[in-house]
Amino acid sequence: MADNYVYVLDGKAYINLTDKCRNACTFCIRNTGDGVAGTPLWLDNEPASTDVMAAFDALAPFADKEVVFCGYGEPTENLAALKTCAAELKARGYRSRLNTNGLGSLAAGRDISGELTDIDTVSVSLNAGSAQRYYEVTNSAYGLDAFPAVVEFAKACKARGMNTVFTVVDVIGDDEINKCKALCATLGIPLRVRTYIADNYER
């Protein structure tokens, strides 16, 4: 079966650049299924930008002009393809959003925020209001270093003028959500609370 590098959900194109992720979140849909909305997303081969754009062109046009980098892994794990695709999509008049765990700079060993400026919106999964709780929820490969790296990545994106938001999933509980709200208020970065979808978007 061919790898699915682009899938469509509610009229919007989603780009699946990788299935690698340095987190193993307790609520991740990868724990309960193989894809989204009936589309398998585990990959045998990680795509180059040319593979992605060919898949994109095969499915276009889309009802929504915003394209989302959000697959079965962390998009910044395939940074070269991410940057090239973002630039190409921008040149074609599309808006783009990056759904990220915020660990890209830590993984790369450098601040990558300046390499992502072709992306219109950066949506960073905050997941918790403290380093300890973040690690408990995400089982991050970076341990307690992960949470401050996520915060610093979001701050760097915001400082570059990128539309930056934090998100949390409502399953973390009201107390933790309130801690996240307080943190986001101090950073001047908005927080969006997402409803957990346990059925991988199947309807």
SULCORLIN-V886704 format. One record per residue. N is the residue number from 0. RES is the residue in one small letter. SS is DSSP state (2 for helix, 1 for strand, 0 for the rest). D_FIRST is the distance of its C-alpha to the first C-alpha in Angstrom with 2 decimals. Layout:
BEGIN
n:N res:RES ss:SS d_first:D_FIRST
n:N res:RES ss:SS d_first:D_FIRST
END
This chain:
BEGIN
n:0 res:m ss:0 d_first:0.00
n:1 res:a ss:0 d_first:3.80
n:2 res:d ss:0 d_first:6.55
n:3 res:n ss:0 d_first:8.96
n:4 res:y ss:0 d_first:12.29
n:5 res:v ss:1 d_first:14.31
n:6 res:y ss:1 d_first:14.71
n:7 res:v ss:1 d_first:17.79
n:8 res:l ss:1 d_first:20.25
n:9 res:d ss:0 d_first:23.66
n:10 res:g ss:0 d_first:23.53
n:11 res:k ss:1 d_first:22.95
n:12 res:a ss:1 d_first:20.26
n:13 res:y ss:1 d_first:19.00
n:14 res:i ss:1 d_first:17.68
n:15 res:n ss:0 d_first:15.51
n:16 res:l ss:0 d_first:16.84
n:17 res:t ss:0 d_first:16.34
n:18 res:d ss:0 d_first:15.99
n:19 res:k ss:0 d_first:19.27
n:20 res:c ss:0 d_first:22.44
n:21 res:r ss:0 d_first:25.91
n:22 res:n ss:0 d_first:26.68
n:23 res:a ss:0 d_first:25.68
n:24 res:c ss:0 d_first:27.27
n:25 res:t ss:0 d_first:28.45
n:26 res:f ss:0 d_first:27.24
n:27 res:c ss:0 d_first:23.79
n:28 res:i ss:2 d_first:21.12
n:29 res:r ss:2 d_first:18.84
n:30 res:n ss:2 d_first:21.25
n:31 res:t ss:0 d_first:20.48
n:32 res:g ss:0 d_first:16.86
n:33 res:d ss:0 d_first:13.35
n:34 res:g ss:1 d_first:13.68
n:35 res:v ss:1 d_first:16.03
n:36 res:a ss:0 d_first:16.89
n:37 res:g ss:0 d_first:13.88
n:38 res:t ss:1 d_first:11.42
n:39 res:p ss:1 d_first:9.50
n:40 res:l ss:0 d_first:11.00
n:41 res:w ss:0 d_first:10.84
n:42 res:l ss:0 d_first:9.98
n:43 res:d ss:0 d_first:9.45
n:44 res:n ss:0 d_first:11.44
n:45 res:e ss:0 d_first:14.25
n:46 res:p ss:0 d_first:14.83
n:47 res:a ss:0 d_first:18.04
n:48 res:s ss:2 d_first:19.89
n:49 res:t ss:2 d_first:19.09
n:50 res:d ss:2 d_first:15.32
n:51 res:v ss:2 d_first:16.26
n:52 res:m ss:2 d_first:18.84
n:53 res:a ss:2 d_first:16.78
n:54 res:a ss:2 d_first:14.32
n:55 res:f ss:2 d_first:17.58
n:56 res:d ss:2 d_first:19.23
n:57 res:a ss:2 d_first:16.53
n:58 res:l ss:2 d_first:17.15
n:59 res:a ss:0 d_first:20.90
n:60 res:p ss:0 d_first:23.56
n:61 res:f ss:0 d_first:23.70
n:62 res:a ss:0 d_first:26.60
n:63 res:d ss:0 d_first:27.37
n:64 res:k ss:0 d_first:28.26
n:65 res:e ss:1 d_first:27.49
n:66 res:v ss:1 d_first:24.18
n:67 res:v ss:1 d_first:23.32
n:68 res:f ss:1 d_first:21.91
n:69 res:c ss:0 d_first:20.58
n:70 res:g ss:0 d_first:17.20
n:71 res:y ss:0 d_first:16.50
n:72 res:g ss:0 d_first:18.96
n:73 res:e ss:0 d_first:22.17
n:74 res:p ss:2 d_first:21.87
n:75 res:t ss:2 d_first:24.82
n:76 res:e ss:2 d_first:23.02
n:77 res:n ss:2 d_first:21.51
n:78 res:l ss:2 d_first:24.91
n:79 res:a ss:2 d_first:24.87
n:80 res:a ss:2 d_first:21.93
n:81 res:l ss:2 d_first:23.46
n:82 res:k ss:2 d_first:26.82
n:83 res:t ss:2 d_first:25.72
n:84 res:c ss:2 d_first:23.58
n:85 res:a ss:2 d_first:26.46
n:86 res:a ss:2 d_first:28.94
n:87 res:e ss:2 d_first:27.02
n:88 res:l ss:2 d_first:26.56
n:89 res:k ss:2 d_first:30.24
n:90 res:a ss:2 d_first:31.29
n:91 res:r ss:0 d_first:29.55
n:92 res:g ss:0 d_first:31.50
n:93 res:y ss:0 d_first:28.97
n:94 res:r ss:1 d_first:29.98
n:95 res:s ss:1 d_first:27.74
n:96 res:r ss:1 d_first:27.71
n:97 res:l ss:1 d_first:26.63
n:98 res:n ss:1 d_first:25.97
n:99 res:t ss:1 d_first:26.84
n:100 res:n ss:0 d_first:28.23
n:101 res:g ss:0 d_first:30.95
n:102 res:l ss:0 d_first:30.62
n:103 res:g ss:2 d_first:29.54
n:104 res:s ss:2 d_first:33.05
n:105 res:l ss:2 d_first:33.63
n:106 res:a ss:2 d_first:30.43
n:107 res:a ss:2 d_first:31.35
n:108 res:g ss:0 d_first:34.98
n:109 res:r ss:0 d_first:36.24
n:110 res:d ss:0 d_first:36.59
n:111 res:i ss:0 d_first:33.56
n:112 res:s ss:2 d_first:34.83
n:113 res:g ss:2 d_first:36.38
n:114 res:e ss:2 d_first:33.06
n:115 res:l ss:0 d_first:31.58
n:116 res:t ss:0 d_first:34.22
n:117 res:d ss:0 d_first:31.96
n:118 res:i ss:0 d_first:30.52
n:119 res:d ss:0 d_first:32.68
n:120 res:t ss:1 d_first:32.22
n:121 res:v ss:1 d_first:31.46
n:122 res:s ss:1 d_first:30.79
n:123 res:v ss:1 d_first:31.43
n:124 res:s ss:1 d_first:30.76
n:125 res:l ss:0 d_first:34.18
n:126 res:n ss:0 d_first:33.48
n:127 res:a ss:0 d_first:37.07
n:128 res:g ss:0 d_first:40.60
n:129 res:s ss:0 d_first:41.38
n:130 res:a ss:2 d_first:39.97
n:131 res:q ss:2 d_first:40.41
n:132 res:r ss:2 d_first:38.80
n:133 res:y ss:2 d_first:35.90
n:134 res:y ss:2 d_first:35.20
n:135 res:e ss:2 d_first:35.52
n:136 res:v ss:2 d_first:32.96
n:137 res:t ss:2 d_first:30.42
n:138 res:n ss:0 d_first:30.91
n:139 res:s ss:0 d_first:30.63
n:140 res:a ss:0 d_first:30.43
n:141 res:y ss:0 d_first:33.49
n:142 res:g ss:0 d_first:35.64
n:143 res:l ss:0 d_first:38.60
n:144 res:d ss:2 d_first:38.13
n:145 res:a ss:2 d_first:35.08
n:146 res:f ss:2 d_first:36.97
n:147 res:p ss:2 d_first:39.57
n:148 res:a ss:2 d_first:36.92
n:149 res:v ss:2 d_first:35.08
n:150 res:v ss:2 d_first:38.43
n:151 res:e ss:2 d_first:39.38
n:152 res:f ss:2 d_first:36.12
n:153 res:a ss:2 d_first:36.72
n:154 res:k ss:2 d_first:40.35
n:155 res:a ss:2 d_first:39.46
n:156 res:c ss:2 d_first:37.15
n:157 res:k ss:2 d_first:39.91
n:158 res:a ss:2 d_first:42.51
n:159 res:r ss:0 d_first:40.65
n:160 res:g ss:0 d_first:40.93
n:161 res:m ss:0 d_first:37.33
n:162 res:n ss:1 d_first:36.85
n:163 res:t ss:1 d_first:36.13
n:164 res:v ss:1 d_first:35.63
n:165 res:f ss:1 d_first:35.12
n:166 res:t ss:1 d_first:33.18
n:167 res:v ss:1 d_first:33.44
n:168 res:v ss:1 d_first:31.92
n:169 res:d ss:2 d_first:34.62
n:170 res:v ss:2 d_first:33.87
n:171 res:i ss:2 d_first:35.82
n:172 res:g ss:0 d_first:39.02
n:173 res:d ss:2 d_first:41.91
n:174 res:d ss:2 d_first:43.85
n:175 res:e ss:2 d_first:41.06
n:176 res:i ss:2 d_first:40.25
n:177 res:n ss:2 d_first:43.93
n:178 res:k ss:2 d_first:43.94
n:179 res:c ss:2 d_first:41.02
n:180 res:k ss:2 d_first:42.96
n:181 res:a ss:2 d_first:46.01
n:182 res:l ss:2 d_first:44.19
n:183 res:c ss:2 d_first:42.56
n:184 res:a ss:2 d_first:46.01
n:185 res:t ss:2 d_first:47.47
n:186 res:l ss:2 d_first:44.75
n:187 res:g ss:0 d_first:44.94
n:188 res:i ss:0 d_first:41.19
n:189 res:p ss:1 d_first:40.18
n:190 res:l ss:1 d_first:38.27
n:191 res:r ss:1 d_first:35.84
n:192 res:v ss:1 d_first:35.37
n:193 res:r ss:1 d_first:31.97
n:194 res:t ss:0 d_first:31.52
n:195 res:y ss:0 d_first:29.11
n:196 res:i ss:0 d_first:26.26
n:197 res:a ss:0 d_first:25.23
n:198 res:d ss:0 d_first:22.74
n:199 res:n ss:0 d_first:20.12
n:200 res:y ss:0 d_first:21.47
n:201 res:e ss:0 d_first:20.72
n:202 res:r ss:0 d_first:23.58
END
